[in-house]
Structures are given as C-alpha cells and as structure tokens.
Amino acid sequence: MFTTRKLFEYGGVAASIVLVAFGIAAILLGVNGRSTVHNNLALEQIVGTPDMTPSAIKAEAKQAGLPASIKLPTVAVAGKTINTGSRARAFATYMRIHALEATHGYTYAQMGRFAAKPGTPASQLAKGGGTDNPQYALVDAKTKEPVSNGARDLWVTETALTTALNTSYMAEQLANFGIVVGIALLLSGIGFSVLTLGGALRRRPGSAEAKAPTPRTVATVS
C-alpha cells in the first residue's frame, strides 16, 4: 500500500537528485565562464608596464601633482600578463592614474568639449581646461569645425578600455560565485540523499511504528 511515508521518501530521493544535477551544472558553467574570461583576456596580449607597481605609481602621481585624495593601486602587475579578472582590474586602476596624469587630475565631466583658443574668458573655460562654447573653440583650418579637446578624448578612450577590463573582473567573480553555489547544491543534494536513504523519514517520533510495542522474550521455567 502506497503511504504518505513512501511519498516523502520518494520525494526526498527526487529532490536530492535534482540538487546534485543542478550543482554539477552550476559548477560546469562556472568553470566554463572562468575559462572564457581567461582565454579572451589572453588573446589581447596585455602586459603590465614597468611602472605598474604601488611604489612606482605613487612616485609618478606625486611628480604629476595629483591630489593625495586619489586612490592609488595596491597590486603590482608590472611585467605580468593580464590573463585573469583580478589582474585586469588592477591594470584598469593603473590606467586611470595614467589618464589623470595626462589630464592634470581632471575627469571627463570637468573638461570642456573643445580646445579653447587663446584669450578665452575665464567664464567660458571649463574647470579642467577647454571650453563647451564653440565660439571660443579653436577651429580646424581644413574642416572649419571646432577642434575637440584632446585630453577629454583621451579620457573617453581610457574609460572604454577600463570598463572592458572591469567587466572581465565582474564576469570572473560571477563565475566563481556559480562554482561556490554549485558546490553548495551538490553537497546539499548528497546530504539530503543520505538522510533519506538512511531512514531519517522512516520512523518519526509519535508515529504508529514508533508506538508499537517491542516483543519481549518470556523465560520458561522448567
């Protein structure tokens, strides 16, 4: 006769199988994601420059007159191939400092769109240099168009590259998270199956089986 107890037992076995299957799948997807990130970064053949050490970049920043409030990198990647998410993130932090050195500490939003011509009033100049007013911009002799601010364009390029590197770091962290979750699911499924097959659901306190009297052997006096 099919009882509720049997239903729980079969359900426990099915749940453990599902957990193990999802755990294995999550681990495989995580490992594949990490491999994809590493392979794609390796294709770019990026190598850290000699100044990409905490001490060297600190000296550069000081020489460039960057504010002390700017957070400097703490991980050295000089001479190392950038083929992991963590190295990509470190490389991106050094790129930001290099960009700040080129813009004298100013960011994209602090610089004007165009290169300002000599004699531009201070009211028309952006904090980080250049101007947003085409009337005070240098004009290209060939195109007759305002000349773009080279420092601002450099910042745009730097932002695009560092965003790609930081995305690689995020993808690697998500892959690691998937692996951890997969291991947790796998262990949970194995543990659940052990509890189920070991009989944890077979005899519960208060059940009819648990209350049934235990047969006793009566000694016979001869």
C-alpha positions as CSV (number, residue, x, y, z in Angstrom):
1,M,0.0,0.0,0.0
2,F,1.3,3.4,-1.0
3,T,1.6,5.5,2.2
4,T,2.5,9.1,2.9
5,R,5.8,7.9,4.3
6,K,6.7,6.4,0.9
7,L,5.7,9.6,-0.8
8,F,8.1,11.5,1.4
9,E,10.9,9.0,0.8
10,Y,10.5,9.1,-3.0
11,G,10.2,12.9,-2.9
12,G,13.4,13.1,-0.9
13,V,15.3,11.0,-3.4
14,A,13.9,13.0,-6.3
15,A,14.9,16.3,-4.6
16,S,18.4,15.1,-3.9
17,I,18.8,14.0,-7.5
18,V,17.7,17.4,-8.7
19,L,20.0,19.2,-6.3
20,V,23.0,17.1,-7.4
21,A,22.2,17.7,-11.0
22,F,21.8,21.5,-10.6
23,G,25.0,21.5,-8.5
24,I,27.0,19.8,-11.2
25,A,25.6,22.1,-13.9
26,A,26.4,25.2,-11.9
27,I,30.0,24.1,-11.3
28,L,30.5,23.3,-15.0
29,L,29.0,26.6,-16.1
30,G,31.2,28.5,-13.6
31,V,34.4,26.7,-14.7
32,N,33.5,27.4,-18.4
33,G,32.9,31.1,-17.6
34,R,36.2,31.4,-15.9
35,S,38.0,29.7,-18.8
36,T,36.2,32.1,-21.3
37,V,37.3,35.2,-19.3
38,H,40.9,34.0,-19.1
39,N,41.1,33.0,-22.8
40,N,39.6,36.2,-24.0
41,L,42.0,38.3,-21.9
42,A,45.0,36.3,-23.1
43,L,44.1,37.0,-26.7
44,E,44.6,40.7,-26.1
45,Q,48.2,40.1,-25.1
46,I,48.2,42.8,-22.4
47,V,51.3,43.0,-20.2
48,G,51.7,45.4,-17.3
49,T,54.2,48.2,-17.9
50,P,57.3,48.7,-15.6
51,D,55.6,51.5,-13.6
52,M,52.7,49.3,-12.6
53,T,53.8,48.8,-9.0
54,P,52.5,50.6,-5.9
55,S,55.7,52.4,-5.3
56,A,56.4,53.4,-8.9
57,I,52.9,54.8,-9.5
58,K,53.0,56.7,-6.2
59,A,56.1,58.4,-7.3
60,E,54.6,59.2,-10.7
61,A,51.4,60.6,-9.2
62,K,53.4,62.8,-6.8
63,Q,55.5,64.1,-9.7
64,A,52.4,64.8,-11.8
65,G,51.0,66.8,-8.9
66,L,47.9,64.6,-8.5
67,P,45.8,65.2,-5.3
68,A,46.7,63.0,-2.4
69,S,43.0,62.1,-2.1
70,I,43.2,60.0,-5.3
71,K,43.2,56.3,-4.5
72,L,46.3,54.6,-5.9
73,P,46.6,50.9,-6.9
74,T,47.9,48.5,-4.3
75,V,48.5,45.4,-6.5
76,A,51.6,45.1,-8.7
77,V,51.2,43.8,-12.3
78,A,54.4,45.1,-13.8
79,G,55.7,42.6,-16.4
80,K,52.7,40.3,-15.8
81,T,50.4,39.0,-18.5
82,I,46.9,40.3,-17.9
83,N,45.0,37.0,-18.2
84,T,42.8,36.9,-15.1
85,G,39.9,39.1,-13.9
86,S,41.8,40.2,-10.8
87,R,44.8,41.3,-12.9
88,A,42.5,43.0,-15.4
89,R,41.0,45.1,-12.6
90,A,44.4,46.0,-11.2
91,F,45.6,47.0,-14.7
92,A,42.5,49.2,-15.1
93,T,43.3,51.1,-11.9
94,Y,46.8,51.9,-13.2
95,M,45.2,53.1,-16.5
96,R,43.0,55.5,-14.6
97,I,46.1,57.0,-12.8
98,H,47.8,57.4,-16.2
99,A,44.8,59.2,-17.6
100,L,44.7,61.5,-14.6
101,E,48.3,62.3,-15.1
102,A,47.6,63.3,-18.7
103,T,44.6,65.5,-17.7
104,H,46.4,67.0,-14.6
105,G,43.9,65.3,-12.3
106,Y,40.7,66.3,-14.0
107,T,38.0,63.8,-15.1
108,Y,35.8,63.8,-18.2
109,A,33.0,65.9,-16.7
110,Q,35.4,68.6,-15.6
111,M,36.8,69.2,-19.1
112,G,35.4,71.2,-22.0
113,R,34.4,69.6,-25.2
114,F,36.6,71.8,-27.4
115,A,40.2,73.1,-27.2
116,A,39.9,76.7,-26.2
117,K,41.6,79.4,-28.2
118,P,43.9,81.9,-26.6
119,G,42.2,84.8,-24.9
120,T,39.1,82.9,-24.0
121,P,37.4,84.5,-21.0
122,A,37.6,82.6,-17.7
123,S,33.9,82.4,-17.6
124,Q,33.9,80.3,-20.8
125,L,36.6,77.9,-19.7
126,A,35.9,74.5,-18.0
127,K,37.5,73.7,-14.7
128,G,39.7,71.1,-16.3
129,G,40.6,73.1,-19.4
130,G,38.9,73.6,-22.7
131,T,35.5,75.1,-23.4
132,D,32.0,74.0,-24.2
133,N,31.2,77.1,-26.2
134,P,32.1,76.6,-29.9
135,Q,32.5,80.4,-30.3
136,Y,35.7,80.2,-28.1
137,A,37.0,77.0,-29.6
138,L,40.0,76.6,-31.9
139,V,38.8,76.0,-35.4
140,D,40.4,73.3,-37.7
141,A,41.7,75.1,-40.8
142,K,40.7,72.2,-43.1
143,T,37.3,71.2,-41.7
144,K,36.3,74.6,-40.3
145,E,35.0,72.7,-37.3
146,P,35.8,73.3,-33.6
147,V,38.9,71.3,-32.5
148,S,38.0,68.7,-29.9
149,N,39.7,68.7,-26.5
150,G,42.4,66.0,-26.8
151,A,42.6,65.4,-23.1
152,R,38.9,64.8,-22.9
153,D,39.1,62.4,-25.9
154,L,41.9,60.5,-24.1
155,W,39.6,60.1,-21.1
156,V,36.9,58.6,-23.2
157,T,39.3,56.1,-24.6
158,E,40.6,55.2,-21.2
159,T,37.1,54.8,-19.8
160,A,36.1,52.4,-22.6
161,L,39.2,50.2,-22.0
162,T,38.9,50.2,-18.3
163,T,35.2,49.4,-18.4
164,A,36.0,46.3,-20.6
165,L,38.7,45.2,-18.1
166,N,36.4,45.7,-15.1
167,T,33.7,43.8,-16.9
168,S,36.1,40.9,-17.2
169,Y,36.7,41.0,-13.5
170,M,33.0,41.0,-12.8
171,A,32.4,38.1,-15.1
172,E,35.2,36.1,-13.3
173,Q,33.6,36.9,-10.0
174,L,30.2,35.7,-11.2
175,A,31.8,32.5,-12.5
176,N,33.4,32.0,-9.1
177,F,30.0,32.6,-7.4
178,G,28.4,30.0,-9.7
179,I,31.1,27.4,-8.7
180,V,30.5,28.1,-5.0
181,V,26.7,27.8,-5.4
182,G,27.2,24.6,-7.4
183,I,29.3,23.0,-4.7
184,A,26.7,24.0,-2.1
185,L,23.9,22.5,-4.1
186,L,26.0,19.3,-4.7
187,L,26.7,18.8,-1.0
188,S,23.1,19.6,-0.1
189,G,21.9,17.0,-2.6
190,I,24.3,14.4,-1.3
191,G,23.4,15.1,2.3
192,F,19.7,15.0,1.6
193,S,20.0,11.7,-0.1
194,V,22.0,10.2,2.8
195,L,19.3,11.4,5.2
196,T,16.5,10.0,3.0
197,L,18.1,6.6,2.2
198,G,19.4,6.3,5.8
199,G,15.9,6.2,7.1
200,A,15.5,9.6,8.7
201,L,12.0,9.7,7.4
202,R,11.0,6.1,8.1
203,R,10.4,6.2,11.8
204,R,9.3,9.5,13.2
205,P,8.6,10.1,16.9
206,G,4.9,9.7,17.5
207,S,4.2,7.5,14.5
208,A,2.3,4.3,14.8
209,E,5.5,2.3,14.2
210,A,7.3,4.2,16.9
211,K,4.5,3.5,19.4
212,A,4.2,-0.2,18.5
213,P,5.2,-2.4,21.5
214,T,8.5,-4.2,21.3
215,P,8.1,-8.0,21.5
216,R,9.6,-9.4,24.7
217,T,11.0,-12.9,25.3
218,V,9.4,-14.6,28.3
219,A,11.7,-17.0,30.1
220,T,10.2,-20.5,30.6
221,V,10.8,-22.1,34.0
222,S,11.3,-25.8,33.7
